[in-house]
Amino acid sequence: MPVQTLPATEAIRRLDEFHTVIDARSEDEHALDHVPGALNWPTLNNAERISIGTMYKQVNAFEAKKRGAAIAARNIAAHIEREVIDKPRDWKPLVYCWRGGNRSGALATILGAIGFQVTLFEGGYKAWRAALVDDLAAQARRHQYRVVCGPTGSGKTRLLHALAAQGAQVLDLEGLARHRSSVLGHIPGIEQPSQKRFDSLIWDALRHSDPQRPVFIESESKKVGNLHVPEALVDAMRASPCIDLQLPDEERAALLMEDYPHFVEDPDFFCERLEALTELRGKVVVNGWIEKVRAGQTREVVLDLLKTHYDPTYAASIQRNFVQYGTACLCQLVHRGSDALTRAADALINEKTAGPK
């Protein structure tokens, strides 16, 4: 069966029509970013791609193509043996590679020869990325948002999780970015995704959201760790209605110590991260915090960080950037427990909030 081609701009719109999306690039290319839901069937794996690329440069294109074809044929045969034998005749895959189509074209040709209805999108991942950037801005603008504001430690992320558990639409940017946003927000042992992957994850979440229902989102700044929030989404968030989440200070400190256990369990790591605040708070203040941490007074340091560093900074930022914060609905939690968060989520979903603060 002939292989069909599709512009990337149309593939974005019709993505859900295909039974399987296949990324024929190498493992590292796929890991950096890929079409949401795509399976990785490398025509050339990481080492093979480097080897063939070196042959192109050091020998010539003809010899490299011969060697690359032999390797690709073996890899494609393995993919078919592993993944395709049980596929029905009406299976419809969408296949892509980087740009030129050599790797995806070889796989698509064989699948088409078997009799499957195979589609390639033109320009490969490079064209897909350009189309996604444009569509991401459109997706960001088509939704209505309710922005969960509140000082550090008030439970904004926990509230998002409680909202999601009750069926609300939630966009958890910190979850997608694998970072808790502040200078102390790095999660040990967890790397952030690439910027491209972050964009793809946001796009995929938004395209599956219903524009007729609100999307709950946290009041993030323009960056989450090292990743930039798409500009169109930042603009939409900052123009949206707000929720002012409040929690008593002692409860906030306890919540942070629960959510950041690595700082409690590893005082040296906490002290190392505190040093990043030296430029903002000065050596005397930071050294005082470090001395208290080493003396086992972590809770006191957390409370001081909240009151003297995070709260003033957050208050100034939120009032400056979120235009509807002045009329935000107050959501007052008595404690950090899951039952309180569940009740708050239910009230927000059913619009039984306390009204403007």
C-alpha positions as CSV (number, residue, x, y, z in Angstrom):
1,M,0.0,0.0,0.0
2,P,1.4,3.5,-0.9
3,V,2.8,5.5,2.0
4,Q,0.8,8.7,2.5
5,T,2.3,12.0,3.6
6,L,0.8,14.7,5.8
7,P,2.0,18.2,6.7
8,A,3.0,18.6,10.3
9,T,0.3,21.3,10.8
10,E,-2.3,18.7,9.8
11,A,-0.7,15.9,11.8
12,I,-1.1,17.9,15.0
13,R,-4.8,18.3,14.3
14,R,-5.3,14.6,13.4
15,L,-2.9,13.0,15.8
16,D,-5.6,10.9,17.6
17,E,-6.7,9.3,14.3
18,F,-3.6,7.0,14.3
19,H,-3.4,3.8,16.2
20,T,0.4,4.2,16.8
21,V,2.9,7.0,16.5
22,I,6.4,5.8,15.7
23,D,9.5,7.8,16.2
24,A,12.3,6.3,14.0
25,R,15.0,8.5,15.5
26,S,17.7,7.3,18.0
27,E,17.0,6.9,21.7
28,D,18.7,10.1,22.7
29,E,16.8,12.1,20.1
30,H,13.6,10.6,21.4
31,A,14.4,11.3,25.0
32,L,15.1,14.9,24.3
33,D,11.5,15.3,23.0
34,H,9.0,13.4,20.9
35,V,5.5,13.5,19.7
36,P,3.3,12.8,22.7
37,G,2.6,9.1,23.0
38,A,5.2,8.1,20.3
39,L,6.9,4.8,20.6
40,N,10.7,4.7,19.8
41,W,11.7,2.3,17.1
42,P,15.2,3.5,16.2
43,T,16.2,2.8,12.6
44,L,19.7,3.6,13.8
45,N,20.4,3.5,17.5
46,N,22.6,6.1,19.3
47,A,26.0,4.4,18.6
48,E,25.0,3.4,15.0
49,R,23.9,6.9,14.2
50,I,27.2,8.3,15.3
51,S,29.1,5.7,13.4
52,I,27.3,6.3,10.2
53,G,27.6,10.0,10.6
54,T,31.3,9.7,11.0
55,M,31.5,7.6,7.9
56,Y,29.7,10.2,5.9
57,K,32.3,12.8,6.9
58,Q,35.5,10.7,6.8
59,V,34.8,8.3,3.9
60,N,31.9,9.3,1.6
61,A,28.1,9.4,1.5
62,F,27.8,6.3,-0.8
63,E,29.7,4.0,1.6
64,A,27.9,5.4,4.6
65,K,24.5,4.8,2.9
66,K,25.4,1.2,2.2
67,R,26.5,0.5,5.7
68,G,23.5,2.4,7.1
69,A,21.0,0.5,5.0
70,A,22.3,-2.8,6.2
71,I,22.1,-1.7,9.8
72,A,18.6,-0.2,9.3
73,A,17.3,-3.3,7.6
74,R,18.3,-5.4,10.6
75,N,16.8,-3.0,13.1
76,I,13.5,-2.6,11.1
77,A,13.3,-6.4,10.9
78,A,13.6,-6.6,14.7
79,H,10.9,-4.0,15.2
80,I,8.5,-5.9,12.9
81,E,9.2,-9.2,14.7
82,R,8.7,-7.6,18.1
83,E,5.9,-5.1,17.5
84,V,4.0,-5.7,14.2
85,I,3.3,-9.5,13.8
86,D,0.1,-9.3,15.9
87,K,-1.2,-6.1,14.3
88,P,-4.5,-6.3,12.3
89,R,-4.8,-5.3,8.6
90,D,-6.5,-2.0,9.6
91,W,-3.7,-0.8,11.9
92,K,-2.8,2.8,10.9
93,P,0.6,4.0,12.1
94,L,2.1,7.5,11.8
95,V,5.9,7.5,11.3
96,Y,8.5,10.3,11.5
97,C,12.2,10.9,12.0
98,W,14.3,14.0,12.2
99,R,13.7,15.9,9.0
100,G,14.8,14.3,5.7
101,G,12.7,11.1,6.0
102,N,15.4,8.6,5.3
103,R,15.1,6.7,8.5
104,S,11.3,6.9,8.8
105,G,10.9,6.4,5.0
106,A,12.7,3.1,5.1
107,L,10.4,1.8,7.9
108,A,7.3,3.3,6.3
109,T,8.1,1.7,3.0
110,I,8.3,-1.8,4.5
111,L,5.2,-1.4,6.6
112,G,3.4,-0.1,3.5
113,A,4.6,-3.1,1.5
114,I,3.1,-5.4,4.1
115,G,-0.2,-3.8,3.4
116,F,-0.7,-1.3,6.3
117,Q,-2.0,2.2,5.8
118,V,1.1,4.2,6.8
119,T,1.4,7.9,7.0
120,L,4.6,10.0,7.2
121,F,4.4,13.7,8.2
122,E,6.4,16.0,6.1
123,G,9.6,17.6,7.5
124,G,9.8,15.1,10.4
125,Y,10.3,16.2,14.0
126,K,11.7,19.6,13.0
127,A,8.5,20.5,11.2
128,W,6.4,19.1,14.1
129,R,8.2,21.3,16.6
130,A,7.5,24.4,14.6
131,A,3.8,23.5,14.2
132,L,3.6,22.6,18.0
133,V,5.0,26.0,19.0
134,D,2.3,27.8,17.0
135,D,-0.5,25.5,18.2
136,L,0.7,25.7,21.8
137,A,0.0,29.5,21.8
138,A,-3.4,28.9,20.3
139,Q,-4.2,26.1,22.9
140,A,-3.1,28.4,25.8
141,R,-5.5,31.1,24.6
142,R,-8.5,28.9,24.1
143,H,-8.9,27.9,27.7
144,Q,-10.2,29.7,30.8
145,Y,-8.0,29.4,33.9
146,R,-8.5,29.7,37.7
147,V,-5.2,30.6,39.2
148,V,-4.3,29.2,42.7
149,C,-2.4,31.8,44.5
150,G,-1.0,31.7,48.0
151,P,2.3,32.1,49.9
152,T,4.9,29.5,49.9
153,G,3.9,26.4,51.9
154,S,0.1,27.1,51.7
155,G,-0.5,23.9,49.8
156,K,-1.1,25.1,46.3
157,T,0.3,21.9,44.7
158,R,-1.6,19.7,47.2
159,L,-4.8,21.6,46.3
160,L,-4.2,21.0,42.6
161,H,-3.9,17.2,43.3
162,A,-7.1,17.3,45.4
163,L,-8.9,19.1,42.5
164,A,-7.6,16.6,40.0
165,A,-8.8,13.7,42.2
166,Q,-12.3,15.1,42.1
167,G,-12.3,15.4,38.3
168,A,-11.4,19.0,37.9
169,Q,-9.1,20.0,35.0
170,V,-5.6,20.7,36.3
171,L,-2.4,21.9,34.7
172,D,0.4,21.1,37.2
173,L,3.4,23.0,35.7
174,E,5.7,22.0,38.6
175,G,4.8,18.4,38.1
176,L,5.5,18.5,34.4
177,A,8.8,20.5,35.0
178,R,9.9,18.2,37.8
179,H,10.8,21.2,40.0
180,R,9.1,23.1,42.8
181,S,9.9,26.4,41.2
182,S,11.8,28.3,43.9
183,V,15.6,28.5,44.4
184,L,15.2,25.6,46.8
185,G,12.9,23.7,44.5
186,H,15.3,21.3,42.9
187,I,14.3,17.7,43.6
188,P,17.5,15.6,44.4
189,G,18.1,12.9,41.8
190,I,15.5,14.1,39.4
191,E,16.5,16.0,36.2
192,Q,14.2,18.5,34.6
193,P,13.0,17.6,31.0
194,S,14.3,19.6,28.1
195,Q,12.5,22.9,27.2
196,K,11.1,21.2,24.1
197,R,9.8,18.3,26.2
198,F,8.2,20.6,28.7
199,D,6.4,22.5,25.9
200,S,5.2,19.2,24.4
201,L,3.8,18.1,27.8
202,I,2.0,21.3,28.3
203,W,0.5,21.2,24.7
204,D,-0.6,17.6,25.2
205,A,-2.4,18.5,28.5
206,L,-4.1,21.5,27.0
207,R,-5.3,19.8,23.9
208,H,-7.0,17.2,26.0
209,S,-8.7,19.8,28.2
210,D,-12.3,21.0,27.6
211,P,-12.4,24.8,26.9
212,Q,-15.9,24.9,28.4
213,R,-14.5,24.0,31.8
214,P,-11.9,25.9,33.8
215,V,-8.4,24.7,34.1
216,F,-6.9,25.1,37.6
217,I,-3.3,26.2,37.6
218,E,-0.7,27.4,40.1
219,S,0.5,31.1,40.0
220,E,3.9,30.3,38.6
221,S,6.4,32.9,37.4
222,K,7.8,32.8,33.9
223,K,10.2,30.0,34.8
224,V,9.9,26.8,36.7
225,G,13.5,25.9,37.6
226,N,15.4,26.2,34.4
227,L,12.4,25.9,32.1
228,H,10.4,28.8,30.6
229,V,6.6,28.7,30.8
230,P,5.2,29.5,27.3
231,E,4.6,33.2,26.9
232,A,1.0,32.8,25.7
233,L,0.2,30.7,28.8
234,V,1.9,33.2,31.2
235,D,-0.2,36.0,29.6
236,A,-3.4,34.0,29.9
237,M,-2.7,33.0,33.6
238,R,-1.9,36.6,34.6
239,A,-5.2,37.8,33.2
240,S,-7.3,35.1,34.9
241,P,-9.5,35.0,38.1
242,C,-7.5,34.1,41.2
243,I,-8.0,32.0,44.3
244,D,-6.2,33.2,47.4
245,L,-5.1,30.0,49.4
246,Q,-4.2,30.6,53.0
247,L,-2.8,28.3,55.7
248,P,-1.5,29.2,59.2
249,D,2.2,29.7,59.4
250,E,3.0,26.7,61.7
251,E,1.0,24.5,59.3
252,R,2.9,26.0,56.3
253,A,6.3,25.1,58.0
254,A,5.1,21.6,58.7
255,L,3.9,21.1,55.2
256,L,7.2,22.2,53.7
257,M,9.1,19.9,56.0
258,E,6.9,17.1,54.7
259,D,7.2,18.0,51.1
260,Y,10.9,18.7,51.2
261,P,12.1,15.7,53.4
262,H,15.6,15.8,51.8
263,F,16.3,19.1,53.6
264,V,15.4,17.6,56.9
265,E,17.2,14.3,56.3
266,D,20.3,16.0,54.8
267,P,21.2,19.2,56.6
268,D,24.4,19.6,54.5
269,F,22.3,19.7,51.3
270,F,19.9,22.2,52.9
271,C,22.9,24.4,53.9
272,E,24.3,24.2,50.4
273,R,21.0,25.3,48.9
274,L,20.7,28.1,51.4
275,E,24.0,29.5,50.3
276,A,22.3,30.3,46.9
277,L,20.4,33.0,48.8
278,T,23.5,34.9,49.9
279,E,23.3,37.5,47.2
280,L,19.7,38.3,48.1
281,R,19.8,38.0,51.9
282,G,23.5,38.7,52.7
283,K,26.1,36.5,54.4
284,V,25.2,37.4,58.0
285,V,21.6,36.2,57.5
286,V,22.4,33.1,55.5
287,N,25.2,32.1,57.9
288,G,22.7,32.5,60.8
289,W,20.3,30.1,59.0
290,I,23.1,27.6,58.4
291,E,24.2,27.6,62.0
292,K,20.6,27.0,63.1
293,V,20.2,24.1,60.7
294,R,23.4,22.5,61.9
295,A,22.1,22.9,65.5
296,G,18.9,21.0,64.6
297,Q,16.7,24.0,64.4
298,T,15.4,23.4,60.9
299,R,11.8,24.3,61.7
300,E,12.8,27.7,63.0
301,V,14.8,28.3,59.8
302,V,11.9,27.3,57.6
303,L,9.6,29.7,59.5
304,D,12.1,32.5,59.2
305,L,12.5,31.8,55.4
306,L,8.8,32.0,55.0
307,K,8.3,35.3,56.9
308,T,11.4,37.2,55.9
309,H,12.2,35.9,52.4
310,Y,9.4,34.1,50.6
311,D,6.3,36.0,51.8
312,P,7.4,39.5,50.9
313,T,8.8,38.5,47.6
314,Y,5.7,36.5,46.7
315,A,3.3,39.2,47.8
316,A,5.0,41.8,45.6
317,S,5.2,39.5,42.6
318,I,1.6,38.3,42.8
319,Q,0.1,41.8,43.2
320,R,2.3,43.1,40.4
321,N,1.6,40.4,37.8
322,F,-1.9,38.9,38.4
323,V,-4.4,41.6,37.6
324,Q,-7.4,39.9,39.2
325,Y,-5.7,39.1,42.5
326,G,-7.3,42.0,44.2
327,T,-10.7,40.3,43.8
328,A,-9.4,36.8,44.4
329,C,-11.7,34.3,46.2
330,L,-10.4,33.5,49.6
331,C,-9.8,29.8,50.4
332,Q,-8.8,29.5,54.0
333,L,-7.5,26.2,55.2
334,V,-7.4,25.4,59.0
335,H,-4.8,22.7,58.6
336,R,-2.8,20.9,55.9
337,G,-4.6,17.5,56.1
338,S,-6.1,15.8,53.1
339,D,-9.7,16.2,54.4
340,A,-9.3,20.0,54.5
341,L,-7.9,20.0,51.0
342,T,-10.7,17.7,49.7
343,R,-13.3,20.1,51.2
344,A,-11.6,23.1,49.7
345,A,-11.4,21.4,46.3
346,D,-15.1,20.5,46.4
347,A,-16.0,24.1,47.3
348,L,-14.0,25.4,44.4
349,I,-15.4,23.0,41.9
350,N,-18.9,23.8,43.0
351,E,-18.1,27.5,43.4
352,K,-18.9,27.5,47.2
353,T,-15.9,29.7,48.0
354,A,-15.9,32.3,50.7
355,G,-16.2,35.0,48.0
356,P,-13.8,37.9,47.3
357,K,-11.4,38.5,50.2
